[in-house]
Amino acid sequence: MRRLLLAGLLSLAVALPASAQRVFWKNLVTVYGDNTEFFTPYREGETILGGQFASRLVVEPADRYAVHLGVFGDVRWGSEEFLDRVRPILSFRYRTDHSLGVIGTLETDRRHGFLDALAVSTQELTRPIEYGLQWIERRRWWEAEAFINWQALNTRTQREVFDFGGVARVRPVRQVTLEGQFHGLHRGGQLFTADVPVTNNAASALGLILADTLGPLGRVSVAAYRLRSTGNIEPDAPPDRPRQGRGTLLRLGVEPAPGLEVFGLHWRGRDFLSQEGDNNYNSVGRSQEFYRARRKYVEVGVARRGRLEGGVELDAEFRFHRVDDEPSIAIEGTSWEYSYRLVVRTPFQFLLR
């Protein structure tokens, strides 16, 4: 079925250019490796190695309208499958100089801009394709995005699942940014109950970021966020657990050269839970049985992000993590875990018409 889907999309793509004003064939090849040496009650050690491709025709019947039609594929190195995941790319887009509206396949760059506490960073590799509605604004002094992403349909055997949210940033002056984030996850549906109750989880963050260039240090940024959460998506969560949580996140970043950052962050939380966030910030562990109300988490690392020659994008990180005071197996005799990531994205396109 996957090969039939791929063949059908390509056949339809070949037939499209006849009446289009402008037609582009855009491609993106991604190779990635992400390793987390976590051996704590919150996260497991996981290695993600593989490659992805996204190939699409972009048909522009007018300056402000475009249709995207294509296919996405993902393969994990060592897998016996030809492709582990195949997804269609299909969307209608409205664009101006400062706005983008999307129906269908969404733009998911950097997990919509969410903090790791609200959306775990591995989603960039495990869920790069999402479907729903989206609006993005990019203005001189402010920017914002809102979206809804359907993850599962409501059937006789399952509840529907979708997540939604948005990010807004305002820069009253060049050195100051005010930021607000909200992410929600819903499990419900009216057609079928599937013997599962309706459940919701939501988390938000309000932050202040100060950033400026300080001599030989380069660009220095200091950020402070206050986060809150409510609800639990799991229907079997113990009823006596708190349904509301909060936390404070502090982050310091120093960029001695463009695209190179040395950073550190400190988290203190109580009863916080973001269902799709990094579990290092949550009070709930890998299993619902484990729970720790008061949490502390420290992360330090170095990141290299930027565009290389030919439009190639590099994302490389090496990080150390202190999760509460849990003893480490990765680095014996300490409470520090480590992780690293290397992602290379290579875009290329052709003008067909």
Secondary structure as UniProt FT lines:
FT   HELIX           2..15
FT   HELIX           16..19
FT   STRAND          22..37
FT   STRAND          46..62
FT   TURN            63..64
FT   STRAND          65..76
FT   TURN            77..78
FT   STRAND          85..95
FT   STRAND          99..105
FT   HELIX           109..113
FT   TURN            116..118
FT   TURN            121..122
FT   HELIX           123..126
FT   STRAND          131..138
FT   STRAND          142..152
FT   TURN            156..157
FT   STRAND          160..173
FT   TURN            174..175
FT   STRAND          176..188
FT   TURN            194..195
FT   STRAND          199..213
FT   HELIX           215..217
FT   STRAND          219..231
FT   TURN            235..236
FT   TURN            239..240
FT   STRAND          244..257
FT   TURN            258..259
FT   STRAND          260..270
FT   TURN            275..276
FT   HELIX           279..281
FT   TURN            288..289
FT   STRAND          294..307
FT   HELIX           309..311
FT   STRAND          313..323
FT   TURN            324..325
FT   TURN            332..333
FT   STRAND          336..351
//
